[in-house]
Amino acid sequence: MANTRNAKNTKPVKETVKVEEVEVKAKTFEPEDDVDCVSVTAGELIMIGKKTGNLYRWSNYGDTTTVEFQDLKAEVRNANSKYIYSPLFMIEDEDVLGLPEFANVAASYKNAISIEEIDNFFNLPLQQFSSTLKSLPVGIKNTIKSIAVDKLESGSLDSLNKIKVLDDVLGTELYNLLANG
């Protein structure tokens, strides 16, 4: 017969594990630090830095230009900045986007799509194409308009359903352009 007396009198052992806290410090930026920003605007984009007066230029969507941190901070403070909030360009540095003063910028990017995604956007299935288009920020919608015209003229946008979605969501008349072209 098994000895059950020992099993009944056994008390559970409590083990305490000490976990060391590690402090993670956010990266800090100096005012003159360069931050990569990519244009999501079709065609040339020019911005003059509010702090430095520097001229920043992007030739077309997908181009990357460095912008001084102090000029980005000045734009972020302007709640009406189309450069930041439409957006006309997107900050690529995750450390910058993680700063508390850039929280609204990071939040505004949630519905944005990257340059690579803009290139693949026109290949999405119709339902996803429509829902994605409706959720995009204004600046990226304007870029989609321009790209759609280029694709229509080159013959690479041939889905009548997608053309109708573009017209409905963006207020364009691509279908009429196609019909009269």
N, C-alpha and C positions, 0 to 999 in steps of 0.2 A: 504494500500500500504506500502511496506517495505521501511525502511529508507536506501537508498543506499548512501546517502551523507556521512555517517560515514564510510562506507566500502571503499569509494573512497579515503578518506583522511587519511586512516590508513597507517602508514609507517611500513615496516618490522622491527622487533627488532633484532639487532645483539647482539649475546651473545658471550662473550669471555671466553674461558675456559683455565685456566692455567694448563699445564701439567708439572708435576715435572719430571725432568730427573733423572734416576737412573743409577749410574755408576756400571757396572758389571766388577768386576776384575777377570782376569783369575787366576786360581789356580797356585801357584808357587811351584816349586819343588827344593828340596835340592839335591846336587849331589849324596848323599848316599841313597836317597829315593828309595824304592823298587817299581817296576812297574810290574804288571802281564803280562806275554807274553805267548801265547799259540802256541804250535808247529803245523805247518801244513805240517810237513815232516814225511813221513812213515819211521819208524825205529828210531834209536837213533840219536839225534842231540846234538852236543857239540859246545859251543862257549866260547872262552876266551875273557874276557872284555878287550878292548883296553886301558882303563884308569886304571882299578883296578887290572887287571890280574886274576880276579875271574873266576872260571870255572862254566859255566852254562850248565846244562844237562837236556834234555827232553828224556824220554824213547821211546815215540812213538807219532804219531800225536794225538792231543787232550790233551796232557799233558800240564799243566801250571807250569811255573817256574817264580820266581821273578828275575828281572834284575835291577841292579842299574841304576838310571836315567842317571848318567854320562857315563856309558857304552853304553846306548841307544843313547845318543847325539853323542858320538864318532862314532858309526855305521852310524847314519843318515848323518853325514858330509861326509862319504865315499860314493860317488855316485855309486860306484861299489859294495856296500855291498849286497851280496846275502841274508844274514840273513834278511835284511830289505826290499830290493826291489824285490827279486824274488817272494815272500818272503819265507823264511824257517820257520819263526815264525811271529806271528802277535801281535802287542801291543793291549791289551784289554782296556786300560784306555783311555776313551774319552777325559779326561782333557789333557792328554799328546798329543793326536792326534790333539787337538785344538790349541796347541801352534804354533806360526808362523814358528819356525824352523822344525816343523814336518808336514808342509803343503804338501810336496811332498809324504810323507809316507801315509797320509790320502788319497791323490789322487790315489796313487797306489793300495789302498785297494778297490777302486770302482768296479773293475772287479773280486775281490777275493770273495770266498764264505767261510762261516764259517764252523767250524768243524761239526756242526749239518747239515748244507747243504751238506757237503761232504758225510755224511752218507746217505742222501736222494737223492743225485745226480743221482745214478743209477736207481732210480724209476721214473725219469722224462720221459715224452713222448719223442719220438725219435727226433723230430725237436728241442725241447727245450734242450734236452741232447746235441745235436750237436752244437747248437749255444752257449750254456753256455760253453762247453768244449773249443771251439775255442777262447773264450774271456778270459779264465783264465790266470793268471800269470804263468810263467814257473815253479816256485816252487810247486805250487798246481797241475799243470799238472803232475809233476813227482810223486806226492803223489797218484794221480788218477791212474797212471800206476801201481804202486805197489798194490793198493787196487784192481784194476781190475784183476791182476794176482791171488791174493788171492781168489777173488770171482769166478774166472774161475775154479780154482783148487777145490774149495768147491762145485761147481755146482750152486752157487747162481747167477751167471751171465750167463744167457742162451739165451739172445737175440742176434742172429747172426747179426742183423742190428746194434745194439749198439757196438758189437765187431768190425765190419767193420768200424764204425765211429771212434772208439778208434785207430784202426790201421792207418786210413787215417790222423787223426789229430795229433796223437802222434808219428807216425812212428814206432809203435810196430808191432809185428807179432803174435798177440794173436789168430787170425783166424787159422794160420798155427799150432800153439801150440794146439789148440782145435782139428784140423783135424788129427794131428799126435799123439795126446794123447790118 
